[in-house]
Amino acid sequence: MKGFIVAGTNSGCGKTTVSIGLMSLLKAKGYQVAPFKTGPDYIDPLFHQKILETPSYNLDTYLLPDNAVSHLFQKHSEGKDIAVVEGVMGMYDGLGVDLKGSTYELSQRLNLPVVLVVSCKGLYQSVGAIVSGFKNYRIHSNVKGVILNHCSSKEYYSFLKGIIEEECGVKCVGYVPSNKDFSLESRHLGLVQAEEVEDLQSKVQQLTDVLETTIDLEALSAISEFEFNKNVHFSVPKIDLSDLHLGVAYDKAFRFYYQDNLELLKELGAKLYFFSPLYDESLPFECNALYIGGGYPEVFAQQLSDNNKLMRLIKDKVEEGLPVYAECGGLMYLTEKIIALDGSENEMVGIFNTSVQMTKRLQRFGYADLKYEGSTTRCHEFHHSDLIENIKEANYLKEYELNKSEKQQSWNCGLQYKNCLAGYAHNHFYSDFQFFEKIVELWKGKNESTLIK
């Protein structure tokens, strides 16, 4: 099998640009590419999917057990020519001295070759020292190749290539010149979503055309050989979801779902019906439960608020017992209103009698452990908003207990009203199947007479 992980020296060095460019170039050359993203990020996989027209999957060594990481990687790489895994942050950036959740840890778990992206801005021979440092910081670092970003000329690249290959023993497989046309707009939670970049295909095509002349695909292919771990033992729970007809909120405001979560539900027999809180005035008539993922409801708050016919329907159905599971943006949508930084307000569904205040700073960021009804799973939070509480008697209970043991922090979330459960935490169902089974119980067991009519 061929595959590699695109690691960076730091956030902002160009990992996403290089990853997208390489995926597009490989596709153009006839390769069947299996795309992946290290860590919990939702936005980069959507770019991969847009470019390759195939799903991209998250591989997170903190959220997922080792055998789940290996199983999912092998499952989604099967039948493909090459796997391309985009890294996260700097190569060695993770939790604690064990580098938990880092790009490095994932490369070790999967025995994947690493292609290191190094920005050359403001540097000359020092680029060699950086490559040497990353290669030798850990024994068996797997750093096999280097791509130089913001490289001013072919001559400059040739000079650095000679230094790196001779003194560091790492193969240079190409470079990316500086070009503002390749840049992607950012937002407070990361990049703007792929669907919101009107000229994305044009940008990617320009990038692909350049990389066709600056990337040595033969050299890249040569360093990409690896072997799967053939001793992976993994199985999913035997749950019959054939009677679960799940309405899934999916549009520009709600698009943050782990692809494996959706596919697991379908593999167990659930029927998924996608609907848009932005545009649809009714729910899919077949559904008997809802799944509302994360996204950017605050960006589209006015449009969501204007679609009050759907919001009234959702509220009425929840009052009748319709089961709902929601994460982050989904939680925000189910409160009474979203309050912007400038104080403007937009009415939301109003299941929970609390509101959301947008904030300049991150309120919660990173991994945590989550306890819910006797199950424990790992989760991830990342939000620039907070709940406004204590303004009236709460009509909900807080069912989640979250903690960060390394920082000795703990808090409660997971608002529950009737059969509606929503929290800021993002959850990967493969992290802990006991938690997944609790969500299934919520969807299936609380009320069986809620078919949309």
Buried (B, 14 or more C-beta within 10 A) or exposed (E): BBBBBBBBBEEEBBBBBBBBBBBBBBBEEEBEBBBBBBBBBBBBBBBBBBBBEBBBBBBBBBBBBBBBBBBBBBBBBEEBBBBBBBBBBBBBBBBEEEBEBBBBBBBBBBBBBBBBBBBBEEBEEEBBEBBBEBBEEBEEBBBBBBBBBBBEEEEBBEBBBEBBBEEBEBBBBBBBBBEEEBEBEEEBBBBBBBEEBEEBEEBBEBBBEBBBEBBBBEBBBBBBEBEBBEEBEBEBEEBEBEEBBBBBBBBBBBBBBBBBBBBBBEEBEBBBBBBBBBEBEEBBEEBBBBBBBBBBBBBBBEBBBEBEEBBEBBBEBBEEBBBBBBBBBBBBBBBBBBBBEEEEBBBBBBBBBBBBBBEEEBBBEBBBBBBBBEBEBBBBBBBBBBBBBEEEEBEBEBBBBBBBEEEEEEBEBBBBBBBBBBBBBBBBBBBBBBBBBBBBEBBBEBBEEBEBE
